[in-house]
Amino acid sequence: MKQQPTFVIYVDESGDEGFSFGQGSSEWFILSAVIIKKALDLETVKLIDRVREKLGKPKKRPLHFRDLRHEQRLPYVGEISKSKLRTLSILIHKPSIKEPEKFNERYRLYYYVVRYLLERASWFCRDHHLPSDIGDGSAQIIFSNRGGMSYEELRDYLRLLKEKIGFLDIRINWDVINAEQIVAYSSGKEMGLQIADAIASSAYYAVQPSQHGYTEDRYIRMLKPVIYHYQGRYLGYGLKFWPKEVDEMLENKGQLEWVQKEFS
């Protein structure tokens, strides 16, 4: 019997997986998720429609956060912050990775980050599945389509993780995450993916310095009402920094000072 998901998880990214710093690779790679109950999924369509109307954007044309001006991004983020969805982001500082050669294999870093993302998304869904909800508590997972990447290989990776229970510290709740419920679409086909793009870009701008050395953390701070937290804790849940060496960066006053001020 086919599963009936209770949740929808939309996934998009910002930055890149390369390690050629100073030659085009970003310091940070971000993977973000937007989680909403399937019964409320129409809200994502309405949200994008409202933003398009506010910004005077043509109907049916996808919204790309990077293409918007700062003064247009603010009302977009403002609409997201008032919505019924929840978000989470995995923020990877690639220069802090001690053995980057482990991630030379194609998509290896991406898969690794997907694991962290789905762990946290599964915890949220597990804890917010109500007896009155439609569906079985599982999630449909919709990725923003990456050109050239095989999503069957990603499904195989998740199947492998599921087999490794007891051998690795994998904390995905498999009642929520099912490799067979993974699909990939272009952002124009799913409004939720456009919101996931805005979340990933907001996190990216908060950590990745511009060409002039500045970061912009206003968007991520505005999103605080919808960022996943557990018993008041955001770090490790709705905002997961990796690797552990990033902890030192978070303790020092500087471009990441917003993390301690708003989310610790």
N, C-alpha and C positions, 0 to 999 in steps of 0.2 A: 504494500500500500504506500502510495506516494506521500511524503511528508508535507505538511502544511506549515510553512514558517510563520512565526509570530513577528519576527523582526526583519528589517532590511538594513544591511550594512553597506554603505557606499565608501569606496576607497580611492584616494588619489594621492599624488605625490608632488613634491617640489624640490628643486636641486637635482643633482645627478649622483651616480655611483662611482665616478672616476676618482683617481688619486693623483692626477697631474696638477697639483696645486701651483698656481702662478701661470699655468698654461691652459686655463679654461675651466678646470674642475672647481666646483663649489666646495667650500669647507664643510657645509652641512648638507645632509640628505634628510628629507622629511617625508614621512608617510602618515597620512591622516585618515580618520574614519568619521563618518556621520552615521549615527544609529537612530532609527525611528521604528516605531511599531508599524507593521504592514497596514493595519487598519487606518493609520493616520498618514500614510504615504502621500496621499493627495495634497497634504499640507506643503510638501516640497515644491509641487507644481505651483501652488498659489503663492508661495514665498517668492519664487523666481519671477512670476508674473507681476507681483507687486513691485519688485525691485526694477524690473524693466520699465514699468510705467513711471516710477519715480525718476528714473534716469533718462527717460525718453528714448529707450533702446527699442529697436524693431522687434516685433513678436517673432518667436521661433528661432531667433539668432542666439546661439549659446553665449552666456556671459563668461568671460575669461578675466579673472581677477587682475592679472598682470596688465591687461590692456586698458584697465580703468585708471582714471586719475585719482589722486588721493582723496579729493573731495567727493568723488563718486563711490569710492570704496567704503567710506564711513557709513552712509545710509544702508549700504548692502550688509555690512557687518552688524549694523544696528538692528536690521530686520532678523538676521540669524539669531542674534542674542535674545530676542523675544519669543523664539519659536519653541516647539515642543520636542525638538530633537536633542540629542546629546553628541558631543564630539570628543575625540581623543587624538593625540598626535605622538608619534615616536620621532625623537629628534636625535640624529646621529652626527656627532662631530668627527668626521673622518680623520683629521690629522692626529687625533688622540688614540686612534686604534693602534695597538702595539704591534700586531702582526698583520699588516694590511695584505700581505701576500696570500693569506688564507681566503681572501675575497677576490682574488684575480679571476677565478672562474666566472663565466658569464652568469649574471643574475644571482650569484651567491649572496651578495650583501642584501639584495632585494628580498630574497626568500627569508633571510635571517630576520629582517625587519618585519616582514609579514607575520612571522611567528609571534613576535612581541605584540604586534597590533591585534592579532586575533585572540591572543591570550586575554588581553584587557577587554576587548569587545565581548568576549564570551562571558567574562565575569559580570559585566554590566547586564547583559541579557539574562543570565542566570538569576541575578538578584532582583530584576525588575519584571520577571514573568509572573503575572497574576493568574489565579485560577479562572478569572472571568475573561481572560484574553482569548482571542481567536487563535488557533494554531497550537503547535506542540512545543513551543518554546525555542525552536531552532531558528536560524537566521539564513535568509538568502543573502549572499555576498556578491556585490556588484563592483567589479574593478573598472577603473578607467582604462580603456584598451591601450596597451603598450605595443606599438608596432614591432612585429617580429618575435614577440614573446609567445611561447606556447603555454596556454593556460592548462592544458592537460598535464604538462610537466609540473606546474604548480600544484595541481590536484594530487599528482603522484607524490610530491614532497610532503603534503599534508597527510596523505595515507601512510607514508613512511614514519612521520612523527607519531601518528596514532599507534603504530606498531611498537614504538620505542618506549611506551609508558613503562615506568619502572627502571629504565636505563638512563634516561636523560631527565633533566629538570624541566620538563615540559608541562606547563600549567594551563593548557587550553582545556576548556570544558567541552568535551566532545558531544554532549547532549545538545549543545548550541551549534557547534561548527561541524558541518558536513561537507566534505570535499565535492560531493555531487551537486551541491547547491551553489557552486561558484560559476559566475558568468562574467563576461567582459563586454562593455559597450563603449561607444564614443560618448563624450560628454553631452553632445547635442541630443542624444536619445533618452537620457535620464537626467531629470532636473536635480536629483540628489547628488549626482556626480559634479554638477556645477557648484553645489554648496561645498562638497568635499574639496574641490579645487580652491575655493575661497579660504577654507580652514587651513589647508596645507600651505597656501601662499602667505596667509597671516602669520603662521608659525615661522615660516622661512624668513620673512622680512624682519621678524623680531630677533633673529640670531645671526643672519648672514649679512656682514657689512656690505654696503653699496660700494661702488667704485671710489667714492669720496670718504669711505670709512664710517658711514653712519648706519645704524639700524633703526627700525621703526616698530616699536612694541605696542603702539596704541591699539592696533586691531586685535591682537591676542588678549590684551587686557579687557577690551570691550566684550570679548567672547566669554569671559569668565562665567556668566550665568548658565551657559550651556556646556561647559567643559566637565567631563566626567570626574567625579571625586568620590571617595569612599571615606565615610566618617570624617569629613572635613579635609581629607588629604588629597591633594591634586597630584603631587609629584609621585611618580611610580604608577599612577592610574591614568588620568586624562592627559598628563604630560610626562612622558618617559624619556629621560636623557640617557644616552649610551655613547661610549663606554663609561665605566666607573670614573675614569680620569676627569670627566667633565665636572664631577663634584667640586673639584678645586676651583674651576672657573666660576661655578655658581656661588662659591663662598667669597670670592674677591669682588670688590665693587668695580663695576665696569659696565660693559654693554649688556651683560646678562643680569644686572641688578634688579630688573623688573621681576625676575623669577622669585627671588627672596621676598621682595616687597609685596607681591600680589598672591603668590601661590604656595609659599612654604608654611 
